[in-house]
C-alpha cells in the first residue's frame, strides 16, 4: 500500500469521570489503575497529542487528594501535549436540562479549566454522546465551538460508514457547531486489539482517502475496566500503541481538534437526529428520554430537580445562598442516576441518595431565600403523567402525594438529614436478564483469550439459583398502597 505523500490526522479524546460523591475507594481505585498510569505512559511520548475531559466531580476529588497529579496535567497542557475539553460540570445529560442549567454547568466547567490550567476550552465532551438537534444553541451560548459524537449518529441519519470522516458543521437557529464523528471500530479496538490491527485500520482509511479519524471514549477502559490493567500496563499495550504511532509518524500524526478546525475544511453540512452511541440506543430503545418512561423513579427525580431549578432561576439577584442552591442542583443533575445500561446507574442506592440529598438541600435553601411559609402545599402535575399530585411542605418534611392512586406517597423528605426515606426502586425485567448463561457453558481456560474482552461483550455468568432472585413488581413501589385481596397472603407472597 503506497502511502507516500499522504498523511492521516488521528484525534484521540479520553473522558475521565466518576459519579458525584461516589465512594472514595472507587475514586482511589480508578486513579491507581487508570488515570495515574495512563498519564505516566503518555509523558514518555511527547510526540503523542491527546484531548482530555475530566468531569467536575472527578476534578474536585483530584484537587483535594492528588494535587501533584493536577500539577503534572497542567505542565502537559502548557507544553501543548494535552488539549482540554469541557462539559456540564457535574456530568449531566445536557438535553435533560433547562437552557439556563445547560449554559451554567458548561460555563462553570470552562471557568474551572481556565482557573486551574490556564486554558480556554472550546470543545465539549458530550455526556454519553446524547445528541438532540436543539443543542447547538446552548453550546454556542456557552462558548463551545465543537463536540464529539459517534459514527452511530450518522448511521441513524442515513449515512453509510465509508462516508463518515473528518468533521461536519451543523446549526440550530443560525448557531453553528462543528461535529466530529468517533469511530466505533476504534472504540472497540482500543485497548482490546493489538496495536498492529489499529495501525492497519488507519492505513486502510488513509488509502480510502480519509485524512482525519476520531477516537473518543472512557479513560477508565484503560486499566479500571475488568481485566484491563494487566493488559494495558503490565503487558504494555498502551506503551506499544503509542510506540506504533511514533513508528508510523511519516503518515499518521496525533493532533488536537482545534488544529483540525484551523487547518481542514469540513467534510459537509449535517443535521443529526436524536441519537447516542449504539449500546445506549439499545438500552434506551433509540432515545435517551425513554429512560424517563421506563423508570418512573428517574422521571420523578428529573421533574423534581427541574421544578427546584426553576425556582432558583427565578430568585432575584445573585447572592451566595442562591449560588449555593444552584450548585446543589447541578450535583443532583449528575447523569449516572437517571439511567441504566451495563453499569449500575439508577440501581445504585448511594447514587439516588446523593441526588436526593442535593435536591433537598437546594430546595431548602431556595425556600429560606424566598422566605417560604410553612406548612404549605401545591396541587400540580409536576411529573407530567396527566394526573395532579399534592406537594406538601413542612418545616422538616416534604411529601409528594398521588390522589389518583389512592393517596399513595412517592417521596418523603426528612430535611434535617436531607434524605428521601422512601427512596426505593421498582424491580423490573431488564434485557440482560435473558442473557444469563449457565455456569457449565463458561469457556474452559484453554479457550480464554490473552487480551481482555470489552465489557460490552462479556456474558453474565449464572450462579446457582440466581434465576430465583429475579422477582419483578407489578406496580411502582410507593408508600401506603391499599391492597384488596381475596385471601390473606403467605409470607413469601409479600417478598
N, C-alpha and C positions, 0 to 999 in steps of 0.2 A: 504494500500500500504506500504510494508515493505521497508524502505529506509536505514536501519541500515548498516553502513559501507560505504555507497555511498555518494559522495559529488559532487555538481554541481558548477562550476565556472560561475558567471554571470558578463559579461562585459557591463558596462553602459557608452556609449560615447555620449556626448552632444556637439552640434555645435551652436555657437553663432555668428550671422552675421547681419550687416546692410550694404546696398549698399554704395559705395563710395560717401561721401558728401551728404548723404540723409538729409532730413530736420531735424534740431536739435530737434524739438518737437517729432519726431518719435524715435530718439535715446533715448530721455528722457523717453518717454512712455514705450519703451521696457525695459529700465533699471528698472524703478519703478515697472512694472508689472511682470517682468520675471527674469532678471539677478540678481538683488539685493535680492528679496525674496527667490529665489531658493538657493543661496549660504547661506543665513541666516538659512534656514531649514537644509541644508546639514551640517553646522557647528555643529549642535546639535547631529549629528550621526557620530562621528569619526570612527566608525567601517565600515561605508559605503565608499567604494572607487569608484571614477568615473574617466573617461577620458574626457578632455575638450579641445575643439578647439575654439579659439577666432580669428576671421578674422582680418586682419591688419587694415581695415577701422574702425571697432569697437574698436580695441585696441587703435588706435590713439585718438579716442573720449574719451575713458575711461581714458587714461593717462592725457588728458587735463582737463577733467571735473570731474572725480571720482578717484582721486589718492588714497584715503583711501580704496576703493574697490580693487584696484590693490594690495595694501599692504596686505589686507585680503587674496586674492588669493595666493600671494607669501608665506604667512605663511602656508596655507593649502598645497601648493606644497612642501615646505620644510619638512612638517610633514608627507609627503607620502600619503596624502588623495587624492590628485588630480594628475593625470598623464596628461601632456600637449601633444597635438597633433599639428602638423604644417600643412600647405597647401601653395598654392600660396598666397603671402602676401595680395594682393587685390582681393582674391577670384575669380581667373579666372577658366574657364573650361580648364584644362591643355591640353587636346588633341587638342584644337584650337590654341595653341601657338607653335611657333618655339621652337626647343630644347633649345636654349640659354635663352629664357624667362621662359620656364618651370623651368629650374635649377635656374635661377636668382631669380625668385619670391619665390621659396621654400627656397633657401639659405637666402634670406632677412628675411623671417618669422622665420627661425631657429635661425638666429643671434639675432633677437629681443627677442625671448623667452629666449635665454641664457643671454642677457644683462639685461633684466627686472626681470626674475625669477631665473636666475642661473641654468637653466635646458636645457639639451641637448636632444631635441626631436628626436625620432627615428621613430615615427609613423605619418601617413598622413591622415588627413580628406580629402577624395576625393570629391571635389566640385560637388554637385548634383549627386554624385556617377557615373559620366560619365567615363566609362572604355573603353579603347581600348588596344589591345594586345601589342602595342609599349611602353606602359607606364613604365614597369619595368626598361628599360634602363635609362630613365630620372630620375626615383625615386632613383635608386641606386647611380647614379652620384651625386645626391643631398643629399646623406647620409640617405635615408629613407629605413627602413627595413620592414615595414608592412603598410597595409592600410585596409580600411573597405569598403565593397560593400554591396549589398543586396542579399538575397536569390533568388531574381528575376534573377540576373546574372547567377546563377547556373541552374535555370529553363530553361532559354534560351539556356544554354549549354547542356540540355537534362537530367539534374539530377532530381530525384524525391525529394519532400520536406523532406521526412524522412531520406534521405541520407546526408543532409546538416547540418553540425555542426562542432564545433571546428574551426580549421583554415587549410588553404591549402597553398601549395607552387606553385608558377608559375615562369616563367622566359622568358626572351627575350634576345637572343644572350648571354646566359650564365649569365645574370644579374638576380639574384633571389630575389623575394619579397614574403612575407607572406600575405595572403588574409584572412580576417575574414568576413564571411557572416552574415549580420544583419538579424534578424528575422522580417518578415513582421507582424506576429502576435503581437509581442511586440510593433512594431512601431504603430500599430493601437490600441493597448490596453493602452499604456501609453500616456497620463493620462486619457483615455476615458472610461476605465472599472475599476471596483472595484479592489483593490489590491488582494483580495482573488482569483479572476479569474486568475490573472497573476501568483500567487503562485501555483495554481492548474496546470496551463500550464507547469510551470517549473518542478513540481513534475512528470508530465507525461513524459517530456523529459528525466528526470533522470531515470525513470522507463524503458524507451526505450533504455537506455544505453548511452545516450548523457551526456557528463560531462563538456561541455563548450558551452554556448549560448551567443550571442552578440545582444545588442540593440544599435542602432545608429540613432539619428535624431535631429531635431532642438530644441534648448533650448527654442525658442520662443513659442513652443507648450505649455509650462508650464507657462501660465499666459498672454502672449501677444496675442495669437490667440483668435479669437472671443469666448466669453462665457467661457473662461478657468480660469480666475483669481479667481473668486469666488469659483469654484470647487477645484482648486489646492491648494489654500492657505486659504481662509476663511472657507471652509469646510474641510480643512486639508487632501486633498488627498495625497499630497506629503509626509507629515509627517506620515500618515498612511501606505503609501507604504514602506518608509524606515523602519518604525517600524515592518512591516510584515517581511521584510528581516532579521532584527535583531532577531525577534522571531523564525525564522526558520534557524538560523545560524548553527545548527547541521548538516544540509545537503546542504545549499546554502550559497555561500560566494561571495561577490563582489571583483573582482580582477582587476589588470591592464593588458593591453595587453602584456607588456614586461614580466610580471610574467608568463603568459601562454607560451610565446616563450621560456622562460628559463626552464619551468617545464613539458611541454607537447610536445609530438611528433605531427607532422602534421597529419591530417586525411588522406590526399592523395596529389598527384600532380594534378594540374588542369590547363587547358588553356581556358580562358573565351573569348567569342566573344564580339563585341561591344555591350554595354548594359548600362542601368541605372535602377533606381527603376521603379516599374510598372507604376506609373502615368506618369512619364517622357517618358516612352516608348510609352504610348498612345498619349501624346501631340506631340511628335516628330516623330510619325509614325515609331517607332522602332530604330531610330538612331538620336542622338543629332544633327548631322551635317545637318539633314533635315530642321532645322530652317533656315539655310542659303539658302535653296532652297525656302521655303515658303515665307520668309520675305527678299525681295531684299534689304531693308534698313539695315537689320542685316548683310547681306553679304557685302554690300558696306562698312559699318563701319569696319567690320572684316578685309577686304582686305586692306583698307587704313591704319589701325593700323599695319598690318603686313608689309606693304610697308615702313612705317616710322621706325618701329622696325628694319628692315633690314638695313636701312641707318645708324641708331645709332650703330648697332652692327659692322658695317664696319669702323666706325670712329676710327682712330688710337690713341692709348694711352688712359689712364684713367685720366680724369680731372673732376672738379666739374660740369662744364657745361654739359658734356656728361652724367654724373650720374644723373643730374637734369632732363635731357630729358628722360633718361631711366625710372626714377620714374614716370614721367607723362604718359609714355606709359603703364607702369604697371597699373596705375589707369584707363586708357582707356580700359584695358582688363578685368575689373570687369564683371563677368558673367551676372549679372542681366539684362543688357540692350540688350543681344543678343538673348533672347528667351521669350516665353510667355506661361504660363500654367494657374494655378489657381490664381496667383498674377499678378500684372500689368506688370512688366518686360519691354519689348520693348515699350509697350504702354505708359509708363510714360515719359512725355516730359522732366521732370527735369533730369531723368537718361540719356536720349540721349544727352541733352545739356552738362551734366557733362562729358560724354565720349568724345564728340567732342571738348570740351574746352581743355581737357588734350591732345588729339591728336594734336590739332592746336598748342598748346604751345610747345609740344615736337618737332614737325616738324619745328617750327620757330627757336628753339634753335639749332637743327641739321643744318639748313641752315646757321645760323650765324657761327657755329663752322667750317663748311666746306667752308665758305665764298662764298655762293651761289650768283651768279649774277642775277639781275632782269632787265627786265622781262625774263622769260624762259618758256619752255613748253616741255612736254614729250608726245609721242604717244605710248601707250601700252594698252594691255588688262589687266588692273590692277585688275578688278573684276572677271576675268576668266569666262566671259559669251560667249566667242567666237567672240566678237566684240571689236575693238580698241576704246579706249577713248582718249581724249586730256586733259592732266592735265596742266593747265596754272597757272603760279606763277607770282605774282607781289609783290612789297614791302608790300602792305597792304592787298592783297586778294589772295585766291586760288580759282580756278574754275575748276570743272570737267564737261567736255562737251562730249556728246554722238552723234557723227556724224551719226551713223547708225539709229538714231531715230530723224532725222531732226534737229540736233543741240540742242536737249534738254539739260538742265543743272540739275544735281542731287546734286551738292554741291557748295555753295558759302561761303567761309570762310572769315570773316572780322577779320583779325589778331589783330588789336589793342584791340578788345574786346574778342578775342578768341571765336567767335560764328559762327556756321554754320547757316546762316539766312534762308536757305531753308530746315531746319530740320523738315520735316513733315512725317506722316505715312499714307500709303495707307489703306483705310478701306476694310477689308476682312471678309469673313464669318469665324466664329470660332465654333468649335464643341459644345461648351456650349450654343451657341445661340439657339440650338434646345431643350435645357433642361429648358428654361424659363417656369415657371409654372404660371397659373393664380392665382391671389390673393385669390380667393374663395377656392382654394384647400389647403391653408395653414392649418396645423393641428390645431385644437382647443386647448385652454390652457390645457384642461384636458388630452390631449394626449402628451404633451410636457414632454420629459424625464428630470429627475433631473440632471443627468450627461450630460456634453456638448457633442455635435456632432463633430466628426472630420471634418475639413474643406473640406476634400475630399468627404464627404457625404452630405454636405449642399446643398439643392436645391436653385436655383436662384429664387427669388420672383419677379413676374412681376408687375411693376407699370402700372397703366392705361395708355395705349397709347405707352408703351415702344417699342413695335414692330415697330412702325412708325419711330423710330430713327435708326433702323438697315438698314443703307444705305451703299451700297458697291460700290467701284470704279471699273471701267472696265479696268483700266491700272494704272501703278505706278504714284503717284503724284509727278511730277517734274516740272521744270520751262520751259516756252516757248514751250509748246506743240501746234503745229498747228492743228486746227480743220477745217475740210471741212464739212459743214452742209447743209442739204437740205433746211432748213428753219431756221430763226432766233429763238434761244431758248427763252423760257419763264424763268422768274427769278427762279422758283422752279426747273427747269431743270439743273441749274448750281450748286445746293447745293451738 
